[in-house]
C-alpha cells in the first residue's frame, strides 16, 4: 500500500502577533486584582442589580471616594 501524502496545511497559518511595543507606553487603564471577603462580594453583586451599574463603574466610584477621603482628586 503506498504511503499517503501529508496534507498541505499552509492555508491554516495563523498570523503571529506583532512583537512591536504598544504605541502608547502608558495605556489609560491598568488591571488591578484584589481579594474581597465573601460578604463584600455579595453586597457588590446586590449593588450591581439594584443600581443597574456594572462592577467596573461601582469600584471606580469607591476608589474615587477613597482618594477624596485622603485629600486627593478623584481620577478613577
Backbone as CSV, one residue per row, in Angstrom:
resi,resn,N_x,N_y,N_z,CA_x,CA_y,CA_z,C_x,C_y,C_z
1,UNK,0.851,-1.177,0.000,0.000,0.000,0.000,0.899,1.244,0.000
2,UNK,0.651,2.204,-0.928,1.511,3.388,-0.990,1.267,4.308,0.210
3,UNK,2.328,4.952,0.599,2.246,5.903,1.711,1.456,7.128,1.270
4,UNK,0.508,7.580,2.104,-0.297,8.745,1.717,0.498,10.024,1.932
5,UNK,0.261,10.976,1.058,0.943,12.261,1.131,0.329,13.099,2.258
6,UNK,1.171,13.795,2.978,0.697,14.665,4.060,-0.101,15.821,3.443
7,UNK,-1.214,16.217,4.062,-1.997,17.325,3.517,-1.254,18.652,3.654
8,UNK,-1.554,19.560,2.762,-0.963,20.893,2.796,-1.727,21.744,3.814
9,UNK,-1.058,22.110,4.879,-1.711,22.870,5.947,-1.366,24.359,5.917
10,UNK,-0.690,24.814,4.883,-0.287,26.223,4.833,-1.476,27.167,4.819
11,UNK,-2.606,26.718,4.335,-3.783,27.593,4.305,-4.310,27.891,5.707
12,UNK,-3.863,27.122,6.699,-4.345,27.315,8.058,-3.391,28.126,8.920
13,UNK,-2.400,28.741,8.315,-1.442,29.529,9.084,-2.157,30.676,9.785
14,UNK,-1.800,30.872,11.032,-2.360,31.965,11.825,-1.291,33.040,11.932
15,UNK,-1.630,34.280,11.624,-0.612,35.328,11.723,-0.145,35.500,13.166
16,UNK,1.131,35.679,13.321,1.687,35.886,14.658,1.427,37.319,15.099
17,UNK,1.221,37.502,16.414,1.006,38.866,16.891,2.271,39.696,16.708
18,UNK,2.078,40.958,16.549,3.201,41.871,16.369,4.049,41.893,17.637
19,UNK,5.359,41.908,17.457,6.251,41.983,18.605,6.646,43.428,18.883
20,UNK,6.094,44.339,18.105,6.401,45.752,18.318,5.785,46.218,19.633
21,UNK,6.446,47.131,20.330,5.877,47.634,21.580,4.588,48.395,21.306
22,UNK,3.687,48.445,22.287,2.440,49.185,22.075,2.736,50.650,21.784
23,UNK,1.851,51.258,20.998,2.074,52.646,20.603,1.969,53.598,21.790
24,UNK,1.158,53.251,22.781,1.001,54.095,23.963,1.712,53.429,25.133
25,UNK,2.849,53.963,25.585,3.577,53.309,26.664,2.833,53.345,28.005
26,UNK,1.881,54.239,28.155,1.100,54.325,29.386,-0.384,54.280,29.025
27,UNK,-0.937,53.066,28.861,-2.352,52.976,28.472,-3.250,53.609,29.537
28,UNK,-4.463,54.002,29.157,-5.329,54.715,30.092,-5.819,53.858,31.261
29,UNK,-5.760,52.547,31.133,-6.239,51.673,32.204,-5.183,50.657,32.583
30,UNK,-5.132,50.306,33.845,-4.267,49.252,34.369,-5.149,48.252,35.076
31,UNK,-4.832,46.986,34.930,-5.591,45.936,35.602,-5.116,45.806,37.035
32,UNK,-6.034,45.869,37.977,-5.746,45.682,39.396,-6.673,44.597,39.913
33,UNK,-6.112,43.588,40.520,-6.916,42.494,41.065,-6.667,42.406,42.561
34,UNK,-7.712,42.156,43.313,-7.570,42.014,44.753,-8.668,41.119,45.285
35,UNK,-8.424,40.567,46.453,-9.395,39.675,47.066,-10.314,40.463,47.981
36,UNK,-11.566,40.049,48.039,-12.528,40.639,48.972,-13.231,39.508,49.716
37,UNK,-13.745,39.832,50.860,-14.490,38.841,51.636,-15.770,38.477,50.888
38,UNK,-16.258,37.286,51.172,-17.460,36.792,50.502,-18.637,37.733,50.710
39,UNK,-18.789,38.250,51.918,-19.900,39.162,52.208,-19.809,40.424,51.351
40,UNK,-18.587,40.943,51.177,-18.409,42.139,50.350,-18.720,41.832,48.885
41,UNK,-18.346,40.652,48.441,-18.637,40.252,47.066,-20.142,40.160,46.833
42,UNK,-20.854,39.630,47.816,-22.309,39.523,47.706,-22.958,40.907,47.692
43,UNK,-22.468,41.803,48.550,-23.030,43.161,48.565,-22.765,43.873,47.247
44,UNK,-21.580,43.670,46.684,-21.270,44.287,45.393,-22.212,43.752,44.317
45,UNK,-22.475,42.458,44.348,-23.405,41.867,43.382,-24.803,42.462,43.540
46,UNK,-25.229,42.679,44.781,-26.544,43.287,45.028,-26.575,44.728,44.513
47,UNK,-25.488,45.465,44.726,-25.420,46.841,44.209,-25.517,46.858,42.685
48,UNK,-24.872,45.908,42.043,-24.949,45.833,40.581,-26.393,45.664,40.133
49,UNK,-27.130,44.824,40.845,-28.525,44.568,40.473,-29.399,45.775,40.787
50,UNK,-29.252,46.307,41.993,-30.153,47.393,42.409,-29.870,48.710,41.694
51,UNK,-28.606,48.945,41.326,-28.276,50.211,40.658,-28.282,50.093,39.141
52,UNK,-28.163,48.855,38.634,-28.092,48.666,37.187,-26.750,49.080,36.615
53,UNK,-25.758,49.225,37.467,-24.425,49.632,37.014,-23.499,48.425,37.032
54,UNK,-22.429,48.511,36.275,-21.507,47.385,36.250,-20.461,47.507,37.363
55,UNK,-19.770,46.414,37.586,-18.794,46.349,38.674,-17.676,47.362,38.487
56,UNK,-17.221,47.539,37.261,-16.153,48.485,36.977,-16.529,49.891,37.445
57,UNK,-17.731,50.339,37.106,-18.166,51.684,37.492,-18.325,51.814,38.997
58,UNK,-18.878,50.798,39.640,-19.054,50.852,41.093,-17.710,50.907,41.811
59,UNK,-16.753,50.118,41.356,-15.439,50.130,42.003,-14.682,51.424,41.714
60,UNK,-14.897,52.017,40.551,-14.282,53.318,40.257,-14.838,54.373,41.206
61,UNK,-16.149,54.338,41.470,-16.744,55.265,42.439,-16.128,55.077,43.822
62,UNK,-15.977,53.829,44.231,-15.402,53.542,45.543,-13.962,54.048,45.629
63,UNK,-13.202,53.855,44.574,-11.817,54.317,44.560,-11.744,55.841,44.607
64,UNK,-12.635,56.505,43.886,-12.678,57.966,43.934,-13.020,58.472,45.333
65,UNK,-13.947,57.802,46.017,-14.278,58.181,47.397,-13.065,58.020,48.307
66,UNK,-12.294,56.969,48.110,-11.075,56.760,48.896,-10.071,57.877,48.627
67,UNK,-9.894,58.217,47.360,-8.986,59.303,47.021,-9.406,60.612,47.700
68,UNK,-10.694,60.954,47.597,-11.200,62.192,48.200,-11.029,62.168,49.712
69,UNK,-11.240,61.017,50.325,-11.078,60.876,51.785,-9.651,61.231,52.197
70,UNK,-8.698,60.943,51.324,-7.288,61.215,51.626,-6.798,62.515,50.994
71,UNK,-7.744,63.362,50.573,-7.382,64.676,50.034,-6.805,64.655,48.632
72,UNK,-7.091,63.612,47.885,-6.594,63.510,46.520,-7.742,63.729,45.537
73,UNK,-7.448,64.158,44.327,-8.520,64.356,43.342,-9.064,63.019,42.851
74,UNK,-10.359,62.961,42.558,-10.949,61.737,42.016,-10.549,61.564,40.548
75,UNK,-9.803,60.531,40.257,-9.320,60.331,38.891,-9.684,58.957,38.330
76,UNK,-10.370,58.132,39.103,-10.699,56.762,38.642,-11.851,56.784,37.654
